[in-house]
Amino acid sequence: HGSYKWLAKFLPLQTTEFTTAELYRKGGIGGRKKVEAAGEQPPDKRPNKKKKNRTSFQVIRGNWYTVVERSKRQRCNVEFYTNMDRCCKNSTCTICFKDLSRSGVLEDMKGRMRKAFSLSTYIPSQQLADTLGQNRTSLVSIVWHIRVGDIILNANKDYFWNISKQIAASFGKNTKVPSPHVFFLGEKLEEKMLKHFPFLPDICNQFFNGSCSFPNMTVDESFYSMIKSDVLVTSGSSFASIAAMLRTSGITLAAVPKSGKKYVGIYDVSENLHIDEAGNIDKIGELTQFLESHTVNTDHLQNNALSVGH
């Protein structure tokens, strides 16, 4: 997505988390010693760069349940490693959606990421505020992430048409609901985006009265816009899904992850309305309720969407 030099200021995890670098520096810990968990295949053989006169710590690898049980007995000088697709007890199962320990880990990660973001010192430029319409109180900002570049996701007119139809219906005929403006965000400029999504102008005219734009933003501006928009429509990209996780207000319409349904990850614990492969939005009534709740105080909606507000 470009340079991430801005990320330490935008999401200062280094101020809220204990990093691996600190583990080595403060703990005096040297190399890692890999240990296979019960019932697992031997780990990959990699050179152990153990330094003299330092205590090594273990890296225990295994499926989800094995690692969780092992962590109850051993907590110090150890790193536990597992994959999301190694959650189940047997080889016939690929992932465990309802495992409480897994959900607990994701919930904790979400909370800790949001805590770091609450300490952000990132200040959006005035140009970004103007682009997003900070001074227009009669506006609902809809940021729609378009995944183009090395991977192109959901380049299907029926899919976009179905989503847009449901969003437009949520605004209804209530004249007190602010007008929507759709910002299509992608890694490429408008002409390159339309090469793969040529139907977007027609959808814009049909459902949003032509109120759409393709702003040319930097990575940090795109990330900020997704987090602070009133409505975020994700693409299945992990970049948009992290933005959705950091959101603490507004409505997120979350597309199926690019790796498939069984790798939902943080989607399990984010406050999202899920979009299926056909573009059907689950619990779309919540979007209508959200819009109606802002019919009286539109200033609050705009400030909530477009200011950092820490």
N, C-alpha and C positions, 0 to 999 in steps of 0.2 A: 504493500500500500504506500510505499514511499518512506521517507525518513521518520524515525520515531524519537528524535532528539528531544521533542517537546513532552514526552510521556511522563518523565519523572516529576515535572511540575504539574501536569494535568492529573495524574493518578499517582500520588506520592506514597506508593506502597513501602518504600524504603524507610518511611517515618513510622509506620504502624506494624511492620512485620519483621521478624527475626530472620535475616537472610543467611544463605549458605556461606557467604563470605565472612559474616560475623561468627558463624559457627567455627570456622577454621581459625580465625584471628583471636577470638576471645576464649574459645574452649581449648586451644592448643591441640586440636584434633588433626591427625594426619590423614592417611589414606583410608579408602573404604574397603571393607571386606565383605564380599557378596556371599550371602547364605541362601540356599534354596529352602523354601517352606515345604512342609510335609505334603507329599503327593504331587509335587511339581517336578517338571523336567529341570535338569541342571541349568543354571543361568548361563548367558553368553560369557565366553572366556575373554576377559579383557585384562590388560596389564594392571597390576595393583601398584600404584605409585606411592607406596608407603614410605614416609620419611622417618629417619631414625629419631629415637627419643620422643616420639609422639604416639599417642594412643589412637589406634584405628577404630572406626565405628562400623557397625554392620549395616548392610543394605539387604533387607529381607524382601524377596520377591515371591508373589504367589497370587492365587485367585482371591477375590474380594473377601469371602468368608474366612479363608485361612489367615489372611493378613489381619483381619479384624480380631480374630480370636488370639492371635499371637501378640497383638498390641496390648491386650489386657494383662499380659504377664510381663512384658518387657517394654519399658518406656524411655530408658535413658541411653544415650549414645547409639541410637539406632534410627535408620531411615527405612520406612516402609514404602514399597513400590508395588502398585497394581494398576491395571488398565480397566477402563469402564466396561470393556467387552469381556472381562474375565471375572464377572461378578458371581456367577452361579457355581453350585456345588458339583455339577456334573458337566460333561463335555457336550451334552445334547442341548444345553441351554446357553444362550449367548449373553443375556443381560437381565438383570433383576430390577424391574421398575419400582416394585413396592418394598424393597429392602430398606428398613428404617435407618440403618447405619449409613447407607449410601445417601439417602435423602438428607440425613443430618449433616454429612460432610458438605454437600452442595449448599445447604442452607447457611452453614457457617462460612463457607467461602463467599457467598453472596453478601452476607453481612459485613465481612471484613473488607471486601472490595468497596462496598458503599461507605464504610467508615473512612477508608483512605481517600475516596473521592470527596468526602465532606471537608477534607483539609486541602483541597485543590487550590492552587494560587493562579490557576489559568484565568486570564481575562480576555474575553472575546473582543475582536477588533470592532470599531465603530462600523466599518464596512460590512462586517458579517451581520451586525445588528440591523443595518439598513437593508441588506439583502433579504433577511428573514422577515422584515416588516415590523420591527420593534415598536414603531410609533403608530401602527395601525391596530387599534383596539378591536375592530370588528373583523377579526381574522382568526381562524383555526388553522394552525400550521400542521400540515400532514407531510412528514418526511418519509419518502418511499425509496428504500435502498435497492439499487439495481446492480446485480452482480455481473460484471463484464470483465474482460481481461483474459487471463489464462483459463478461467472457468466461467462459463455462461450458464446461469440458472434460470429456469422457468420462462424461457423466451417463447411463451405461448399466449396468443391473443385471448383465447377463451378463459385461461387462468386469470389474466389481468382484468378482463371484462367482468368476470364473476365477482372478483373482489371489489372492484370499483362500483358495481351496481349495488352491492350491500352497503358500502360506505355511504354512497349518495343517499340511499334509502334511510339511513340512520339520521340524516339531517332533517328529513321529512319536510313538512310545510310550515314549520315553526319559524316565523320571521325574526324571532328574537335570538335564534341561534346564529352566532357569527358565521360569516361566509368562509368556506374552506379555500386554502391555497395549497397546491401540491408541489413539493420540491422533489424532483427526481434526482437522486444522488448516485453517482457511480464513479469508477476509477477513470473513466474516459470523458472526453468532451461530448457535447450534445450530438454532434453529427456521427460520432463513433457509437454512441449509445443507440441512436435510432437505426443504425445499420443492422443491429440484431433485434431491436424492439421498434420496428417501424409503425406499429399500431398505437403507440402512446399518444400522439396528437389527437387521433380520433377518439380515444378513450377520454382524454382531457376535455374535448369539446362536448362529448355526449353526456358526461356525468359531472363535470366540474366547471361548466360554463367557460371553458378556455382558460381558467385561472391556474396555470401550471408554469413551472420554470425549470431550467436545467442549470443551476448555478455551478460555476467552476470554483470549487473549493479545495483547500489543502486538506491533508488527512486529518489534522486536528480540528479544523473547522467542520468537516463532515461528521466526525465523531461527536463533537459538541452539539451539533444540530440534531443528530439522532437522539441524543440523551435528553435534550431540552425541548423537543417538539411536543405538541399536544397529542398528536397521534403518530406513532412510528409503525411503518410496515416493513418488516425485515424480508430478506431475500433467501435465507438459508445459509448465508455466509456467517462464519464465526465472528467476523468484525462487527456485523450488525447485532449479533446475539449478545456480545459483551456490552454493547451500548444499551441493549434492552435490559440487561441485568443491573446496570448502574442506575437506571431510571427509578425514581421514587414517586413519580406522579405521571398523569396522563394515561393513555391507553396504548398498548403494544399489540399489534397483529403479527403473530409470529409464524413464518413459513416453516415447512418441514426442513430440518437441517440437511445440508448438502450431502452428508454421509448416510442419510437415511433415518427412518423412524427409530430404529433400535439404538441409535447413538444420540439420544435427545440431550443428555448431559444437563446443562444448567436450565434448559427449558422446563425441566421437571419442577423447578422451584421458583421460576420467575412468574410475575403476575401478568401473564400473557393470555390473549385470546388466540387459540391455535387455528392456523389455516391448513386445510388438507391439500392433497395433490391436485384436486380439481378447483381449488380456490374458494371452497366453502369455509366460512368463518364460524367457529364454535362460540356460542354465547354472545352473538352479535348484539343482543339487546343491551349489553353492558356499555357498548359504545354510545347507543342512543341515550342511556341514562347519564353518561358522562357529559355529553353535549348539552342535555337539558339542564344539568346542574350548573352550567356556566351561562345560561341565558340572561341572568340578571347582572352578574358582575363580570363583564367581559374584560375589564382591566386586570382583574385577578388572573384570568386565564392567560392573558398575554404576558404578564410579568412572570408568571409561573413557568411559562414555556421558554422564555428568551433571556432570563437572567440566571446567573450562577446561583444566587440565593443561598449561599453558605452561611 
